[in-house]
Amino acid sequence: MSDPCSGFQSPRLRSLFILCFKIGILSFGGGLTGWLYQGFVLKNRWIEEDDFASSLAISQMLPGANVVNLVICMGEQLRGPVGALSCVLGFLVGPFFAVIALCQVFDALADFALLPAISDGVAFAAMGLLVVMCMRGVRRALRFPPSVAIIALTAVLVGLLQLPLIPVVVLIAPISVALAWRRA
C-alpha cells in the first residue's frame, strides 16, 4: 500500500498502533505533537510535512484533545477509518493504564521531596520539543509571507487583545484558506 505520487509508503496497521502506543506511553508532560511529527514525518516518512501541518491545523479546530484528533486525522489519511481506529487505540490504551498506575505511585511517594523536581524536568523536556515544533512551523510559514501575516494577526487578536479564539478563527480562517488556495 503506497501512494505512487508521493513516494511515501503506507504503513501496516500494526505499525501505526505500535508507533502511537510508544508515543502515548512515553510522552509525559506534553510535547506529543513534536513526538508525532518526529514519528510520522521525520523517522518513518509516512506523511509529508505539509500534510502533517494541515492535519495539525484541522485537529486544533475540532472539539476534543488536539493530539487525539491529530492521530485520528493521520491514521485516517494513511489507512482510512481502520487506520484512525488503530492510531487512536494505540495512542490511548497505554496512557489509560499508565495514569492509573502513576496515581498509585504518586500517592505512595507523596512525601518524597524530589518528586516535584522530577515532574518539572520531564515537563521542561516536553516544552523543548514544543519549541522545536514552533521553530519548524515558523520556517515553513516563512516560505509564504502572507501566512506570516495571518499568524501575526491571530497572535495579536487572541494573545494581545484577548479576543475570543472562535470568532477570530471564524473571521481569519476564510482569508487564510483563500490565500493558500491562491498560492496553490
TORNU-67696 format. One record per residue (C-alpha): residue number from 1; x negated, y negated, z. Coordinates in steps of 0.25 Angstrom, whole numbers, padded with zeros to 4 digits, always signed. Layout:
+-----+-------+-------+-------+
|   k |    c1 |    c2 |    c3 |
+-----+-------+-------+-------+
| NUM |     X |     Y |     Z |
...
+-----+-------+-------+-------+
//
This chain:
+-----+-------+-------+-------+
|   k |    c1 |    c2 |    c3 |
+-----+-------+-------+-------+
|   1 | +0000 | +0000 | +0000 |
|   2 | -0007 | -0012 | -0005 |
|   3 | -0004 | -0025 | -0011 |
|   4 | -0012 | -0025 | -0024 |
|   5 | -0011 | -0040 | -0026 |
|   6 | -0017 | -0044 | -0012 |
|   7 | -0027 | -0033 | -0011 |
|   8 | -0022 | -0030 | +0003 |
|   9 | -0019 | -0016 | +0008 |
|  10 | -0006 | -0014 | +0015 |
|  11 | -0009 | -0007 | +0028 |
|  12 | -0003 | +0006 | +0033 |
|  13 | +0008 | +0005 | +0044 |
|  14 | -0001 | +0011 | +0054 |
|  15 | -0012 | +0001 | +0051 |
|  16 | -0002 | -0010 | +0053 |
|  17 | +0003 | -0004 | +0066 |
|  18 | -0012 | -0002 | +0071 |
|  19 | -0017 | -0016 | +0068 |
|  20 | -0004 | -0022 | +0074 |
|  21 | -0005 | -0013 | +0086 |
|  22 | -0020 | -0017 | +0088 |
|  23 | -0017 | -0032 | +0087 |
|  24 | -0005 | -0031 | +0096 |
|  25 | -0012 | -0023 | +0107 |
|  26 | -0026 | -0030 | +0107 |
|  27 | -0021 | -0045 | +0105 |
|  28 | -0019 | -0050 | +0119 |
|  29 | -0016 | -0065 | +0122 |
|  30 | -0013 | -0069 | +0107 |
|  31 | -0021 | -0071 | +0095 |
|  32 | -0012 | -0060 | +0088 |
|  33 | -0011 | -0068 | +0075 |
|  34 | -0026 | -0068 | +0074 |
|  35 | -0027 | -0053 | +0076 |
|  36 | -0016 | -0051 | +0066 |
|  37 | -0024 | -0059 | +0056 |
|  38 | -0037 | -0052 | +0058 |
|  39 | -0030 | -0038 | +0057 |
|  40 | -0021 | -0041 | +0045 |
|  41 | -0029 | -0051 | +0037 |
|  42 | -0043 | -0050 | +0040 |
|  43 | -0046 | -0036 | +0045 |
|  44 | -0036 | -0027 | +0037 |
|  45 | -0033 | -0037 | +0025 |
|  46 | -0019 | -0033 | +0025 |
|  47 | -0013 | -0047 | +0024 |
|  48 | -0019 | -0059 | +0017 |
|  49 | -0022 | -0071 | +0025 |
|  50 | -0011 | -0080 | +0019 |
|  51 | -0001 | -0069 | +0021 |
|  52 | -0005 | -0068 | +0036 |
|  53 | -0003 | -0083 | +0037 |
|  54 | +0011 | -0082 | +0031 |
|  55 | +0015 | -0071 | +0040 |
|  56 | +0010 | -0078 | +0052 |
|  57 | +0018 | -0091 | +0048 |
|  58 | +0031 | -0083 | +0046 |
|  59 | +0029 | -0075 | +0059 |
|  60 | +0027 | -0088 | +0067 |
|  61 | +0040 | -0093 | +0061 |
|  62 | +0048 | -0081 | +0065 |
|  63 | +0054 | -0079 | +0079 |
|  64 | +0046 | -0070 | +0088 |
|  65 | +0032 | -0067 | +0091 |
|  66 | +0023 | -0073 | +0079 |
|  67 | +0013 | -0061 | +0079 |
|  68 | +0024 | -0051 | +0079 |
|  69 | +0031 | -0058 | +0068 |
|  70 | +0017 | -0058 | +0061 |
|  71 | +0014 | -0043 | +0062 |
|  72 | +0029 | -0041 | +0057 |
|  73 | +0026 | -0050 | +0045 |
|  74 | +0013 | -0044 | +0041 |
|  75 | +0018 | -0029 | +0043 |
|  76 | +0030 | -0032 | +0034 |
|  77 | +0021 | -0039 | +0024 |
|  78 | +0011 | -0027 | +0023 |
|  79 | +0021 | -0015 | +0025 |
|  80 | +0035 | -0020 | +0025 |
|  81 | +0045 | -0018 | +0037 |
|  82 | +0038 | -0006 | +0041 |
|  83 | +0024 | -0013 | +0042 |
|  84 | +0031 | -0024 | +0050 |
|  85 | +0036 | -0014 | +0060 |
|  86 | +0022 | -0007 | +0060 |
|  87 | +0015 | -0020 | +0063 |
|  88 | +0025 | -0025 | +0074 |
|  89 | +0026 | -0011 | +0081 |
|  90 | +0010 | -0011 | +0081 |
|  91 | +0009 | -0025 | +0086 |
|  92 | +0019 | -0024 | +0097 |
|  93 | +0018 | -0009 | +0103 |
|  94 | +0004 | -0011 | +0109 |
|  95 | +0007 | -0024 | +0116 |
|  96 | +0020 | -0019 | +0121 |
|  97 | +0013 | -0009 | +0129 |
|  98 | +0001 | -0017 | +0132 |
|  99 | +0009 | -0028 | +0138 |
| 100 | +0016 | -0018 | +0148 |
| 101 | +0002 | -0012 | +0151 |
| 102 | -0004 | -0026 | +0153 |
| 103 | +0007 | -0031 | +0162 |
| 104 | +0004 | -0019 | +0171 |
| 105 | -0011 | -0022 | +0171 |
| 106 | -0009 | -0037 | +0173 |
| 107 | +0000 | -0034 | +0185 |
| 108 | -0011 | -0025 | +0191 |
| 109 | -0022 | -0035 | +0189 |
| 110 | -0014 | -0048 | +0193 |
| 111 | -0025 | -0051 | +0203 |
| 112 | -0037 | -0049 | +0194 |
| 113 | -0044 | -0063 | +0193 |
| 114 | -0050 | -0060 | +0179 |
| 115 | -0037 | -0057 | +0172 |
| 116 | -0033 | -0072 | +0168 |
| 117 | -0047 | -0073 | +0162 |
| 118 | -0046 | -0060 | +0154 |
| 119 | -0032 | -0065 | +0149 |
| 120 | -0038 | -0078 | +0145 |
| 121 | -0049 | -0072 | +0138 |
| 122 | -0040 | -0064 | +0129 |
| 123 | -0031 | -0076 | +0127 |
| 124 | -0043 | -0084 | +0122 |
| 125 | -0048 | -0074 | +0112 |
| 126 | -0034 | -0073 | +0106 |
| 127 | -0034 | -0088 | +0105 |
| 128 | -0047 | -0087 | +0098 |
| 129 | -0040 | -0078 | +0087 |
| 130 | -0029 | -0088 | +0086 |
| 131 | -0039 | -0100 | +0083 |
| 132 | -0045 | -0091 | +0072 |
| 133 | -0031 | -0089 | +0066 |
| 134 | -0029 | -0104 | +0067 |
| 135 | -0042 | -0107 | +0060 |
| 136 | -0039 | -0097 | +0049 |
| 137 | -0026 | -0103 | +0047 |
| 138 | -0031 | -0117 | +0046 |
| 139 | -0042 | -0113 | +0036 |
| 140 | -0030 | -0106 | +0028 |
| 141 | -0022 | -0119 | +0029 |
| 142 | -0033 | -0128 | +0024 |
| 143 | -0033 | -0121 | +0011 |
| 144 | -0019 | -0128 | +0008 |
| 145 | -0019 | -0142 | +0014 |
| 146 | -0004 | -0144 | +0015 |
| 147 | -0004 | -0132 | +0025 |
| 148 | -0013 | -0140 | +0034 |
| 149 | -0003 | -0152 | +0034 |
| 150 | +0008 | -0142 | +0037 |
| 151 | +0000 | -0137 | +0049 |
| 152 | -0003 | -0150 | +0054 |
| 153 | +0011 | -0156 | +0052 |
| 154 | +0016 | -0144 | +0060 |
| 155 | +0006 | -0145 | +0071 |
| 156 | +0009 | -0160 | +0073 |
| 157 | +0024 | -0158 | +0073 |
| 158 | +0024 | -0146 | +0082 |
| 159 | +0011 | -0148 | +0090 |
| 160 | +0010 | -0163 | +0092 |
| 161 | +0024 | -0168 | +0090 |
| 162 | +0030 | -0156 | +0097 |
| 163 | +0042 | -0154 | +0087 |
| 164 | +0049 | -0140 | +0088 |
| 165 | +0042 | -0130 | +0079 |
| 166 | +0054 | -0124 | +0072 |
| 167 | +0059 | -0137 | +0066 |
| 168 | +0045 | -0141 | +0062 |
| 169 | +0043 | -0127 | +0055 |
| 170 | +0057 | -0129 | +0048 |
| 171 | +0052 | -0142 | +0043 |
| 172 | +0038 | -0139 | +0039 |
| 173 | +0039 | -0125 | +0034 |
| 174 | +0046 | -0128 | +0021 |
| 175 | +0036 | -0139 | +0018 |
| 176 | +0025 | -0129 | +0021 |
| 177 | +0031 | -0118 | +0012 |
| 178 | +0033 | -0128 | +0001 |
| 179 | +0018 | -0132 | +0002 |
| 180 | +0014 | -0117 | +0002 |
| 181 | +0023 | -0114 | -0009 |
| 182 | +0018 | -0125 | -0018 |
| 183 | +0004 | -0121 | -0015 |
| 184 | +0007 | -0106 | -0020 |
+-----+-------+-------+-------+
//
